[in-house]
Amino acid sequence: MAEQSRGAGSPARYGFTDDRAEEHLRAAGWWTDTGPAPEALDILVALSRSADPDLALRSLDRIRETDEQGWPALTAALRDNPTLRGRLVGVLGTSSALGDFLVGHPGEWTRLAADKCTDADCYAETMLDAVREDGEIRTGAPAENALRTAYRGLLLEIAGTDLGHLVEGKLDRPRYAEVAQQLTLLAEAALVTGLEIAQAEQAPKGLGDTRLAVIAMGKCGGRELNYVSDVDVIFVGEGDLQLATRLASTMMRIVGKACFEVDAALRPEGKQGALVRTLEGHTAYYAKWARTWEFQALLKARPVAGDADLGNQYAEMVTSMVWSAAERENFVADVQQMRRRVEGHVPSELAERELKLGRGGLRDVEFAVQLLQLVHGRADPNLRSPSTVEALTALGSGGYVGRSDAAELEMSYEFLRTVEHRLQLRRLRRTHLFPDFNDSDELRVLGRAIGIRPEMARGEGEILLVEFRRHNQRIRRLHEKLFYRPLLQSVASVSTEDLRLTTKQAAQRLAALGYAAPDGALQHIRALTSGVSRRAAIQKALLPVLLDLLADTPDPDGGLLAYRKVSEALEDTPWYLRVLRDEGAVVERLASLLGTSKLVPDLLVRAPEVLQLLGDPARLTGRTPAEVAKSLRATVRRQPGLNAAVAAARSLRRHEVLRVAAADLLGLLDVREVCEALSSVWVAVLQSALSAAIRKRCAELGGEAAKIAVIGMGRLGGAELGYGSDADVLFVCEPAEGVSDGDAVRYASSVAETVRKMLGAPSADPPLQVDADLRPEGRGGPLVRTLDSYRAYYARWGEVWETQALLRARFVAGDAELGERFIEMIDPIRYPDGGLDASRAREVRRMKARVDTERMPRGADPTLHTKLGRGGLADVEWTVQLFQLRHAFEVPDLRTTSTPRALAALAEAGLAEPEDTASLTEAWLLATRVRNAAMLVRGKAVDQVPSSGRDLAAVARILGQGADDDPGEFLDSYRRTTRRAHAVVERLFYEA
């Protein structure tokens, strides 16, 4: 028996960590009271070599329970057949999904016992046999189920061959390209079979003169499919196109349900175009309308199913177009820009782990190879392979790429593809995301699945992470070397006075990149690069990159102008250009900010230190609101006087608002975090300004005449401030010992007026307006009252709207003990015992109706007004507040100033359906995000969602829409969300 020395001891000796491992082993007959059964040692050793021994053993135990009669045969085969043992254990230790398949289909493990045919004809015939009954092709659910089982069984065979060598070292280790080709052949067979089923359903008596060809695109066309991939196709038809379209759509449905998603979005005009076109229709489209990326995609076009003659004619047609595409105007620039757009779709927080689209990922290799193919393949047919690996080898052999560069790229590409395969095998789900770098368990299992073994003191996961980063960095380095060429190099390095032709070409390139005013852009470039200074030299190196990056933003022209203003304002800042030159991530993020927001450039000129944070997302988002507030208060407290204190508070708030805005625009903070951070810094500014004003007044009077507390109201009270929000407050005071109420109020009023005046003074920063209009008697009432005065007012004169406003009151600054007593005093008012009576509830509803009709700005679109529009902020907040007034006395969780927390409490208490509160929460968060985004984009507070133009595109981009998506879809989505919320409001608000 193999490795007798490992036979003793507990199951942990064989890599098992599951507490039930011994139980499973005993049930299998592989473990006794004295340890492993001698006849099971080879099986246990095999399990120990699998990627996840616990997973493999659990799956075997489930198979045993499901098929007890077949278990003896499986046990014997595992013991006696190394091929079966290696393949089955390798699969079960790597893929829970294939384990589920084997549990659900007893006996399918026999597929792994011997070699199977692996050519395309065999796969297709196996699948066709599976869907036949009495010689006829089945249809409907039976056909789909049979196709699903046959496909999954053949996939099991490929996986077994792929993984067996990890467990039994004597088994052959297939190359990545072999596995990818087998997966492609299997997909082609599925398409062929699906088309047969579709024909049996749609045209059981035959097609007549109708013909349909299926053209594989993408990875299927390149014979490099993953275990789980969408299969991209294009359909070419002839004859009855309606019948051909029914066949195509039916085939997509059948194969999609049984095997994998079939995606026809690469067809002419994309998803908006006809599913099936004639050969002539395709030819006309590509000749007149096709964009550069479509020719890049057609490089992999290959007929795989349907009418072979028609498919070959299509292939011949596109070949001539593909290999002349490089002659198109701006071809290279278009390909490079497409890569940047693809890269831009990756969320920044996932970019380092994204195998496919991220920097140093698979797309870097594929775009570089395809660009070189399309440029040089016109004259060299050896480069015309749809396979990335074959083309890369040909590029190295032909001298277009250095041999060592080609070999390194191929090695790193195959490594990442193997990682991708193993990740997808786990659950047979489409994923390209490398495990979290801190998830040691996942890293270890993945490393073992790839074939990594521990070395010295380093485990499999640690080695895997080092290898992943090494390959990732190598790919990016070589990608930039082979693929990247600085756009507009002539603009950056040659003066327009020297070469007029160069100026014309530069303007054309700028226009092609999306600059609306190329001549104006050229002026900015000349201003930045003129002269022989070191600054001009660095700008010449930076601008080609920056112009490219700005081209992918909603407003390239505005972004370039903002960059010029920022550069001119910071030209004497010694580290500014050095940071941009040395930290590529800073340039990328700065371009994104400047091309999207008008608020950021103005703040950046006055808080340039934030620029240094852009290179490190952890530093940009690392400080909590509490830490920021503590630091701000400490800094302001050290200032010598009131003016210096307020100036310091303003400066620190400017820094914080810019930091939050940058993190928000870059997708590093969600809307709740943004509001919390903005509210926290506002509170810290209020606290600091109030303390400074009190110190100044006390110094003038020789003592403190009263305690003062500031009560946050509205969005400040709810910690829900946006970028342009005012701070709604109440000022409350209490006389010091021996001081009259009148003197105390006068003293507190002078302090409050000082705070309001100092913070509200005009500035280039976002406004700091302290608004006390929610106080008793509104603007006509005293700015400050004593606690007893507030108590008397609310008891005798308080109106329903004031009670409602108090729902969001919380202490924010000044004397904490006084603030707490104020809150205790108002709790019985805002949470009335027994709840709001019916008559006062009707008054709330009448008030809302009046607000809805009277306060909407003239000409505003009620479906796009974030505050007062249907389903907007006011709709949701009035509804929540009415429920609080009626039920908070008996539901403690409703006693919150936070709108989202109150909504959650409504659902938890059963006062509203979870679906309704979810709709209201979604709409409230969306309206808040849009309101913030509009402020960032326009640089001033605005409640209306932009309805068109670059502002709309910028807002949509901030909210996650892709650069190539139609902003109108964002408007439709906003209206849908708020319309659903408004329907809930109409129901709940008038029934509460």
N, C-alpha and C positions, 0 to 999 in steps of 0.2 A: 504494500500500500504506500501511496505517496505521502511524504513528509510525516512519517510516524512520530517524529519528535514533537509535532504540534498536536498530537491526538489527545493529550491529557488536559485536565483542568476544566474550567467553566466555559460556557458558550462565548464569553467575552474574548477568549483566546482566538476566536475565529471572526472577530470584528463585530459581534452582535452587542448592541447596547439596549435593545428593547427588553423590558422586564419579562415579557412573555416568550422570549426566544426559546428557553429550555422547554417550555410547555409545547410550543410548535414543533420543536425537534423531536420530542418524545412521541407526539401524535403521529409524526411522519415515520417513526421507527428508526430514527437516526441517533438517538441518545438513550443511554441507560443510566442506572443508578451509579455506575462507576465511571461514567463519562461517555464519549462518543462511541457509537456502535462501530466495530472495526470495519464492517463492510461499507460504512457511510463516510469514511475518512475523505475519499476523493471528492465526494459531494460537498462536505463541509469546507474543504480547502477551496473548492470552486466558489462557494458562497462567499468566503472571506476575501476573494479577489474581485468580487463584483463592486460596482460603484457604491451601492448602498445595500450591504448584507441584510439589514433589517427589512428593507422593502422587498428584496428578493424572497426572503423566508416567509414574510406575510403573504405574498402572492402565491407561493407554493402551498401554503396552508389553506388558502381560500380555494385553490384548485382541488386540493385533496377533499375538502368538505363538499365541494360541488360535484365531484366525480369520484366517489369512493370506489366504484367498481374499476375504474381505469387507473386508479392510483398505483397498484402493484406494478402495472406495465410501465408507468412513468418512472417509478422508483428504480426499476431494473434498467431502464434505458439511461437514466442519469448515472447509474453506477457503471454501466458497461460501455456506453457510447460517448467518448470524449467530445465528438463533434456536437452532438445534441446537448451535452452538459454545458459546454462553453457557450453555445448560442442561447440556450434557454435561460441559463443563469445570468448571462450578460444582458439579455433583454429585460428580465424581471428585476434586476438590480438597477436598471437605468430608467425604465419607463413604466410608470403606474398605469398609463392608459393601455398599453399593450398587455399588461398584466390583467386589467379588467376584461380585455377582449378574450384572453385565454380562459378566464374564469367563466365568462358567458358562453364560450363555445368549446365545450369539452372535446378533447381529442385533436384540436388544432395544433397542439404542440408537436405532433408527428411531422408537420411541415419542416421542422428544423433538424430532423434526424438524418436527412440525406440531401445531396445536391439537387437543386432544381434548375430547370432551364431558365435562362435569363434574357433571351432575346425578345424583341418587341412582339413578334408573331405569337410566341408562347403566352405572354401576358394577355394579349388581346383574346386569344382563343380560350384561355382559362376563364376570363371574365364573361365572354359570350356564352360559354358552356353553363356558367352559373346562372345566367338570366334566361336560359332556354328551358322550356317545358314541352315535352313531346315534339321536339324539333322546332317549336315556335318561340319567338322572343316574347317574354312576358312584359306586361306593362303595369303601370300604377305602383302602389306601395310594395307588392311582392317583388317587382323588378328592382326597385330602389333598395330594399332590404338585402336581396341577393347580391346586388352590386356592391353594397357597403361591406358585406361580409367577405366577398372575394377580394376586394381592394385591401381591406385591413389584413387579411391573411397573407397576401403577397407582400404588403408592407412589413409584416412580421418577418418574412423570410429575408428581406433586404436588411432589416435591423439585426437579425441574428447573425448574418454574414459579416455585418459591419462591426458588431460588438464581441463576437465569439473569441477573438484573439486576446481580449483583455482578461479573460478567465482561463482559457486554455492556450498557452503560449505557442503551441505547435500549429495552431490553426493559422491560415493565411490572413494577413492584415491587408484589406483592400485599400487602395488609394482613395483620397477624397473624390477625385474625378470619376472613379468607377462607381462609387456610391451615388454621386449626383446623377450620373448617367442612368443608373438603374431606376432611381426615383423618377427621372424624366420619362423613361420608357413606360413605367407603370402609369404615369399620368396620361401619356398618349393613349395607352390601352383603355384607360377609363373614359377618355374623350370619344374614342372609337365606339366603345360599348354604349355610352350614353347616347350617342347619335343614333345607334341602331334602335335603342328603346324609343327614342323620340320619333323615329320614322314609323315604328310599329304603332305608336299612339296617334300620330298626326296624319300619316299617309299609309295605312295598312295595305292598300292596293298598289302602292308604288308611287314614285315621284313624277312619272311622265318625263317631260323634258326639263324638269327643274333640277338644278344642281346646286350643291352647297359644299364649299371647302372651308375647313377650319385651319387658320394660320396661328401657330404658336408664336408668342412674343415673350419678351422678358427672359426670366430664368428657364422657362420651359423651352423657348426658342434656342437658348444657349446651351441646352442640355446640362443644366446645373441647378436643378431644383433642390429645395430643402425637403425635409420630412413633412413640413407643414408650410405650404405656400399657396397664395392665390395663384391661379394659372391664368395669365393674360392671353387673350385670343383676339383675333379679328376674323369676321365672317365675310366670305365672298360668295355671292349668289348669281344664279342665272336662271331665266325662265320665270316661274311664278314666284315673285319676291315675297308675297304675303305668306305663301306656304314655306318658303325658305326661312322667313323670319320666325314663323311658328316653330319650325324645327330647331332653329338656333336657340330660341328662348326656352323651349322645352328641354333641350339638352343641357342648357345652363342650370335649369331648375333640378333636373335629375342628378347630374353630377355634383351640384352644390349640396344637395341633401345627403348624398351617399358618400362622397369622397372629399371634395375640396371646393372652395369658392372659385367659380369661373368668372373672370372679370374682363368685360369687353370695353372698358373705358378708354383704351388706347386707339379705338377706331376714329375715323375722321369725325371731327366736331365733338369728340368725347361722348359723354353720356347723353348729350342733347342731340347727337346725330343718329341717323338710321342704324339699326343693329346690323342689317345686311345691306350691302351695296353690290352693284355689279362691278366687274373688273374695270369697265369704262368709267364708272362713277368714282372708283378709287383713283384711277389714273388722273382724271380731271382735277380731283381735289388736291392730290399731291403736287400736281404741276402748278396749281394756282394759289392754293390757300394754306398749304401745310407750313407749320413753323419748324424751326430748326430742331427742337427736341423730338419732333415726330420722326425726322430722318434718323436721329440718333437711336430712337426706339426700333425703327425698322431694320437696323443693323442685325437684329436677332430674329427677324421674321423668317418663319420656316413652316411649310405646310405639314400637318400631322394627321389630319383626319378628313373624311369626306371625299369629295371628288378630286382625285390625284391630279388629273390633267388641268383642272381649273386652278388648283393650288399651285402647280408648277408655273402656270402662266402668270399668276400673281407674283410669285417669287422672282421671275425673270423681269417683270415690269419694275418692281421696286429696286432691284439690284442696280440698274442704271441710274436711278434717282439717288439712291443712298450714296453711291460712290462718286457722285458729282456734287453732293450737298456742300462740301467744303468750299466750293466756289461761291456760295451765297454770301451776300454782304453781311459783315459782322458775324460770320459763322463761329469763329473761335470765341469771340466775346459772348455770344449767345450761349454756347455750351458752358463756358465758365460761369456765367450768371445763373444758369439753371442749377449748377451744383450748389451755388451759394443759397439759392432759394430752397433747395431740398434740405440743406443743412440748417436753414433757418426754421424749419418746421420742428426741430428737436427742442423740447423744453429744456431750458438752461440747466435745471436741476438734475436732468437725466443725461446730459450731453456726454459726460465722461464714461457712462456705462452703455451708451447706445452703440451696438455692434454694427448696425447697418448704415444709419444716416449721419452719425456723429463724425466729428473730426477724427481722422485716423481710422475710420471704419471702412466697411466693405465698399460703400459708394465712392470713397476716395480712390480706391484701386480701379473700380469699374469706369468711373468718369475719365480718369487719366488714360486708361487703356483705350477706351472708345474714342476719345479725342485724337489720340495718336493714330489709331486705325483709320479714322475718317479722313485725317489729313494726308497720311502717307499711303493709305490703301488704294487710292485712286490709281497709282502707278505700280503697286506691288500686290498682286493677287494673293500672295502668301499670307497677308495680314487679314484676309477677309473671313475670319472664323467668328461665329457667334459666341464661342466659348471664351470667357475671360482668360482662363489659364492658357489655352492654346494660343490665343492672340498675344498674350504676354510673352510666351516662349518665342513666338515668331518675331516679335519686336526686338527681343534680345538677340536672336540669331541674325536678324537683318541689319543690326547695327543702329536701329532707331533708339534703342535704350541700351545702356551699358549692361553687359552680361551679369555682373554682380548685382546691379540694381534690379534687373529682371528676376534674378534668382531670389533675392531677398523679398521682393514684393510678392512673388509667387508663394514663398514659404509663409509669409505673414498672412496672406490672403487665405491660404488653405487652413492655417491655424484658426483664424476667426470664423471661417465657414464650419470647421469641425466643432468649435464651441457653440455656434448657432444650432447645428444639428443636434447636439446633445441637450441643449436647453429645450428645444422643441420636442424631442423625444419624451421628455419627462411626462408631460400631460397631453402630448399631441396637440399643442396649441401654438398658434403663430406668435412668436416672441423674438425680439432681437435685443433684449435687455440683459446685460451682464448682471450677475447677482450684486447686491450691495456689498461694498468692499469690507464692511464690518461683519458680514454674515458668514462666520467661519464654517458653519455646518454645510451651507449650500456650496460654498467654495470648495470644501473638501470633497463632497460628492461629485461635483462637476469636474474637478481635477482628476479624480479616479476614473470617471467616465471617459475622459479624454485619453487616459493612459499614463497620467503622471503618477509617479511613486515617490514616497518621501526620501529625502536626501539629508544625511547627517541630522542636524537639529531642526530642519525645516520640513513642515508637513505639506501635504498635497495642495491644500488651499493657499498657503503662502507662496508656494512655487508657482501655482496657476496665476495668482495676482501679479507676480513679478513678470511672468511671461506675457500676460495680457497687456500690461503697460508697455513692455518692451516692443511688442509687435505693433501696438497702437501708435507709439511714437515713431517707429520706423516707417509705417505707412504714411503718416502725415508728412514726415520729412521728405520722403521720396515723392509723394503726391505733389507737394509744393515745388519740388525740383523739376518734375516732368510735366505737370499740368498747369501750374500757375505762371502766368506772365503778367507783369504789371500793366493794367489797362491804362491807356492814355499816357504812355511813356513819353510820347512826343510832346504832350502838353507840359509834363513835369520837367523835361530836361532841355527842350529846345524853345527858344523865344519865338513868339509869333512874328516879330519883326524880321527874323532871319529867313523864315520859310513860310510864305503865305499858304502854300499847298498844305503844309502841316497844320496850319490853323483851320483850314477847311475840313481836313480829315478829323481833327480833334472835335470840332463842332458837330460833325456828323456822328462821331462816336458818342458824344454826350447826349445828343438827341436820341440815339438808339438805346442808350441806357435809361432813358425816361426823364431827362432834364427838360422841363418845359421851355426854359430860356437859356439855350446853350451859350449865347453871346454873353449874357450876364454871368454865367458860370465861368467862362473864360476870363472875365475881368477879375473875379474873385481869385482864380488860380494865379493870374499874373501878379495880383497884389500880394499874395502869400509867398510867391517864389522869386520875386524880383530881387536883384542885387546879388552880392557875393558873400553875404554874411553866413555864419554858421546856422542861424535860424532858417534862412532861405534854403540852405542845403538840406536840412532835415525835413523841411516842408516838401521839398521836391521828392524826397524818398517816401514820405507819408501819403501824399495826395493820390497817387494811383490806387493805393489800397482803399483810402477813405472814399474816393469817388465811387468806386465799385460798391462799397458797403452802403453809402448813402443812396445809391440807385435802387436798393432793395427796401427803402423806407417809403412811407406814404408821401413825403414831401422832400425829394432830393434837393430842389432849389433852395427851399427854406433851410434845410439842414446845412447846405454848403455856406449859405449866408451866415447862419448862426455860428458855424465853425470859424469863419473868418472873424466875426466879432469877438468870439471867445479868445481866439489866437492873438488878436490885436490887443485885447484887454489884458492878457496874461503874458505878453511878450517879454516882460521883465521878470517873470517868475522863473527862476533858474531851472526848476525840475519839470516844468510843464511839457516841453517837447521831448525831453528825455524819457519821461514816462510813456508818452505816446509811441516813441520810437522803439523802446525796449520791451514793452508789454503789449503784445498783439491783442490780447483780450480787451484791454482798455480801449484801444482804437475801435474795435468792433462794437463794444457796448456804447461808447460815446457816439458813434455814428447812428446807432439805433435810437438813442435818446434825442439827438439833435434833429434827426429827420422825422421825429414823431411829435415832439412837444415844443411849444413856445414858452412854457413856464420854466423848463430846465435851463435853457441858455441864460436867461436873466438871473436865475439864482446862482448858476455856476460861476459867473463873472464875479459874484460877491462872496462865494464860498468855494473857491477852487480846490480846497483840500479834499473835498469829496471825490474829486477825480481820481485820486490815488486809491480809493476804495473799490473802483470799478474792476480792477484786475482780480479781486478776490471776493466772490459772493459771500463767503463766510464773514468777512469783515463788513461787508455792506449790510448784512442782515443780522450780524452776531449779537449786537447789544439789545437787551430787552428794554421795553419802555420804562420800566422802573429804574434801570441803570442809567438811562439817558436823563431821566428826571432828576435823579440824585446828583448826577454830575453837573447838570445845569444849575440846580439850586446852590451847590457848593461854590461854583465859579462866580455866580452873581453875588453871593454873600461876601466874597472877598473884595468886591469893588468899593472904591472910596466914597461914592456919593450916589444920589438917586439917578442922575443922568447917566453916569457910567454903568450903574447896575442895569438900567433899562436897555442901554445900548448893548451890553453883554448878553442880556436875555434875548434881545432881537437877533443878535448875531448867531447865538447858539440855536435858536429856533430855525433860522434860515438854513443852517447846516443840517439840522435834523429833517426839515421839510424836504430839502434836496435829496438827502440820503433815502428817505422813504419814497419819494417820487421816483428816484432811479431804480430802487428795488422793485417798486410797483410796476414800472414800465417794462422792466426786464423779466417780469413774471416770478419774482422771488418772494413776494408777499401776497397773501390773499386779502380780500377786501376787509375782513374783520381785523386782521393784523394792522392794515393800513389805518383804519379808523381808530383803533386802540392807540397806535403810536402817535397819531396826530392829536388825539384828545389828551394823551398823557403829557406831551410837550406843551400843549396849551395850558394845562393845569399847572405845570411847573413854572411857566412864564408868569401866570397869575399869582402863584404863591410867592415868587421872587419879587415881582413888582410890588405886591402888597406889603411884603416885609420891608422893602426899601422905602416905600412911602411912609410906613408907620415909623421907621427909624428917623426919617427926616422930620416928620411932624412932632414926634416925641422930643427931638433935639430942640425944636423951636419952642415947645411949650414947657419943656422941663419934665415931662412925664406923660404917661398914657392915660387918656381920659375915658377910654372904653375898649372893651374887647370887640373885635370885628371878625365875622365869619362870612365867607363867600359860598353861596349855594349854587351849584351848577344846575342849569335847567336845559330843557330841549336836548339838542344833540350832544352838548357838553355833558349834561347830566347822564345821558345814556352811553357816554364814551363812544359816540358815533359820528364825530366830526369828520368833515371832508376837507379838501385843500382850501376851499374858499369860504368855509363856515365861520359865522360870527360866534362869539361865546355868549350865550344867554345866561344871565346870573341874577341872583338876588343878594343884596347886602343886608346883613342883620348885625345889630350891635347890642351891647349890654353895658350900662354905665359902670365905671370903676367906683370903688367905695368913696362915698362923699361927693360924687358928681351927679348933677341933675340929668334927667332924661334929655332935656333940650340941649345941654352942653355936650352930652355924649353923642347925640345925633349930629350936631354941627361938626364935632371932631371927626366922626366916622365918615360923614359926607365929604369933608375936605379930603380925606384919605382916598375915598372911592373915586372922587372926581379926578384926583391926581393920577390914579391908576388908569382910569379911562382915557384921560388926555394924553398921557405919556405913551401908552400902548397904541392909541388910535392915531397918533401923529402920522402925516403922510410919509410914505416910504416906497422904495422900489420893490420891497418884499410883499408877499401876500398880506392882506390887511389883518390888523389885530383889533377888531372892533369888539368892545365889551358892551353888550346890549342888555340893559336892565328894564326893558319895556314890559316884561311879564310881571313886574312888581304890582302890588295893590294900587289900583287907580291908574295903572299904566303910566304913560309919560307925564300925566298931570299930578301924579303922586310923588311923595318924597322919595329920594334915591335910596335912603337908608331908613330903616325902622328898628325899634327895639324888638326884642322877642315878644314882650307883652303886647306891643302894638300890633304885631303880626297876628298874635293869638286873638286879640279883640276884633281885628278886622275880619279874619276868616270866620269867626263865630257869628258876626252880625251882618257883614256885607258880602262875604265871599260868594262868587257866582260859580255856576257849573264849569265854565271854561277855566276858571282859576283852579278849581279842584282837579280838573283834567290835567292842567299844566304841571301841577305838583307831583303827578305820577312819575315825572322824570327828575325830580329834585334829589340831589345828593350833595353832601358837603365836599368842597374841593380845596378851599384855602382858608387861611386865617386860624382862628382859635378853634381847635378840634372839639373841645368840650362844649362850647357854645353851639357849634355846628351840629353836634350829636343831639343836643337838647332841641334844636330847631326841627330836626328830622323826627324826633319822638313826638313833638308837638303836632306836626302835620300828618303823622301816620293815621290817626283816627279820621282825619278830614279826607284824605285821598283813598283810604280803605274803609269806607263807612260801614259801621256795624249793620249787618243785614243787607248790605249792598245798595247800590243806587236805586231809588224807587222809580216806578214806571214813568212818572211825569218828568223827572229830571233826565231819564234816559231818552224820552221823546225830545227834550230840549237839546241834548247832545246830537241827536239825529238831525234836528232842524238846523243846528249850527253847521254841521257838515254839509248839508244840502246848500246852505247859503254860501259857504266857502267854495263849493264846487262850481256854483254859478257866477259868483262875483269876483273871485280872485284869479281865475285863469287869465293870463295876459291876452290882450286882443291879438288875434291872428295866430295864436299858438295852436299847434296840433295836439289835441287832447290825448291822442294815442302815443305821443312821443315826449310828453312833458314828464320828466322824472319825478317831480315833486307833487304836482297837482293833477297829473294825468290819470286816466283810468288804469287802475292796478298799480299806481305809482306809490311813492313813499307815504303820502298823506292818507291814501286809501287804506293801506295796511296799518299805519299807526293809529288812525282813528278807530279801526276795528279792534285792535289789540287793547287800546286804552278803554274802550267801552266795556270790554270783558273784564279788565282789571277793576274798573269802578264797581262792577256788579258782583264780582266773585272773589276778589283778592282777600276780602275779610275772612273767607273760609278756606282759601287755597294759598298757603304761605309762599309757594314757589312763584306765584304771580306778582309778588311784591318785589319787583325788579325794575330798574330803569332801562334795561336793555330790551329792545324790541325782539331780536331773535330768541333770547332766553325766555321772554314772556310767551312767544309762540310755541316754543317747546313745552312750556309748562301747561299751556292750554291743551295740547295733545295728551300730555302725561296725565292730566286730571280728567280727561274724558269730556272736556267742555267743547271740543271741536274734533272733527275727524283728522287723523294724521295726514291724510291726503290733502285736506284743505290747508292745514298749517304748513305743510311742505310747499304747496303752491304759493302761499303768502310769503314764506321765507325766501323762496327762490326769486320771486318778483322783487322783494325788498332789497335783497343782496344785489340783484342785477341792476336795479335803478340806482343804488348807491355806487356801484362800480362805474356805471355809465356816467353818472354825475361827476365823479372824480376824474374819469378819463377825459370828459369834455373840458374840465378845468385845466388838466395837463396839456391838452392839445391846443386850446385857445389862449391859455395864459390868463384867463379871467373866469370868474364864477359864471356858470350858465346852467340853467335847468332843462333846456330843450336839447333833445338828442339831435345832432346834425342830421339833416335829411338827404344830403348829397355832398359831392365833392370830396376834396382831400381830407377835410375835417372828419367826415363820416368814415372814410377809409382808415384814418388814423385811430379813431375810437374803436372801430371794429377790430383793427389789428391789436390794440391794447387788450381787448377782451378775448383774444385768442384766435381770431380768424386768420387764415393763411393769406400770404401776399397775393396769391392768384385767385382767391375767392371773391365772389361778387358781394360787395358791401350791402347790396339790397337784401341779401339773404340774412344778414345780421339784423336789419330793420324788421324783416318778417319774423325772425326769431324773437326779437324784443317785443313786438306786438303780440305774438302768440302767448308769450309768458305772462305779460301784464294783462292780457285779455282773460286768461284763465284765472288770474288772481282777482280781477275785478268781479268776475262772476261769483267767486267765493265771498268777496266783500259784500256784494249785493244781498247775498243769502244770509251771511252771518251777522252783519252789522244791523240788519233790520229784524233779526230774530233773537239777538243776544238778550 
